[in-house]
Amino acid sequence: MVKLDAMENPYRLPPALQLEIARAVEGAELNRYPDPGAVRLKSCLRQVFEVPPGVELLLGNGSDEIIQMLIMAAARPGAAVLGLDPSFVMFRMIAAFCSVRFAGVPLRADFGLDIERVLESIEREQPALVFVAYPNNPTGNLFDHQAIERLIQAAPGLVVVDEAYHAFAGRSFLPQLETYPNLLVMRTLSKIGLAGLRLGVLAGAGTWLRHIDKVRLPYNVSVLTQIVAERVLAHGDVLAQQAAAITVERTRLVGEMKRIPGVRPYPSDANFVLFRTTGAQPVFDGLKQRGVLVKNLHGSHPALAECLRVTVGTSEENSRFLDALKQAVNAS
Ligand SMILES: *Cc1c(COP(=O)(O)O)cnc(C)c1O
């Protein structure tokens, strides 16, 4: 199968780097607990992500765990979490697991941020936390920067800008951390090639992170994760080159999809493309029969009716997807 359903980076690491990782793992002290503060790893992350001085970091077993820590820390009777709709499902799901009310503000029909509705909702709900995925998943777009700044200014609590797809978008709220004390920025290594490693990063003011850190389990980032991430980040150029190749392929993919009758791709700043088809289920099944796995979003949200989401793969995988898509659309 060509696996294009989970926003994974399709490339492996270069053999020399694989060997370097193997050597580092060989010498790992697995009998010892990991460094709970992950000091060395944090300093690698600061360099690669260009974290402004004075901004601190908190690490998670994937950014999913950071979302869990944030909501757990904010959970108390009456507290609310605000998100956009449709967006990343874990915001809503973890709020439900923590018995915290979740208010979803619908996006506009073009998947843009409806700032007036967001401001109304903030006023009404007084959310302890607001989550904004930038670019958004599953729609793939970047929301208007100024609209997000208005949201941050209006929010009575913390605003978390989730930059899981930063490597493919090039825009970031990291510089705004110095301006807005209630802003936190989240990143992950999952979409840039290390989904199996599980490492998420939260950047923000130490005054906030110190409180979030109270609900973090002490050894949440393992010895192996710390060692491997340090090795890979020492070669940050490798990840950057892979992300650049994916971005080039995204442009080709969207261009070719537009030429297929009955297929409407939406603009993307991420490593995936959302598209509407004549029938999501038959096209999904047709792709699967032809060996290509994508994500079927039909039924997950009214705004995503007849929508599928494809992750940008290697050039060869994308060509196989495009061929299969043409056939599947014709047959359905
Ligand atoms: C994939 C994704 C994540 C989860 O990343 P992990 O670090 O693998 O847990 C977080 N936020 C968004 C918007 C995502 O799409």
PDBQT file of the ligand as one rigid body, heavy atoms in Angstrom, charges set to zero:
ROOT
HETATM    1  C1  LIG A 401      -0.581  15.655  14.090  1.00  0.00    +0.000 C 
HETATM    2  C2  LIG A 401      -0.973  16.810  14.923  1.00  0.00    +0.000 A 
HETATM    3  C3  LIG A 401      -0.595  16.891  16.265  1.00  0.00    +0.000 A 
HETATM    4  C4  LIG A 401      -0.071  15.694  17.034  1.00  0.00    +0.000 C 
HETATM    5  O1  LIG A 401       1.233  15.512  16.967  1.00  0.00    +0.000 OA
HETATM    6  P1  LIG A 401       2.029  14.480  17.883  1.00  0.00    +0.000 P 
HETATM    7  O2  LIG A 401       3.199  15.307  18.265  1.00  0.00    +0.000 OA
HETATM    8  O3  LIG A 401       2.341  13.350  16.990  1.00  0.00    +0.000 OA
HETATM    9  O4  LIG A 401       1.212  14.078  19.071  1.00  0.00    +0.000 OA
HETATM   10  C5  LIG A 401      -0.891  18.042  16.972  1.00  0.00    +0.000 A 
HETATM   11  N1  LIG A 401      -1.566  19.042  16.393  1.00  0.00    +0.000 NA
HETATM   12  C6  LIG A 401      -1.973  18.991  15.119  1.00  0.00    +0.000 A 
HETATM   13  C7  LIG A 401      -2.736  20.129  14.539  1.00  0.00    +0.000 C 
HETATM   14  C8  LIG A 401      -1.700  17.869  14.357  1.00  0.00    +0.000 A 
HETATM   15  O5  LIG A 401      -2.170  17.783  13.108  1.00  0.00    +0.000 OA
ENDROOT
TORSDOF 0
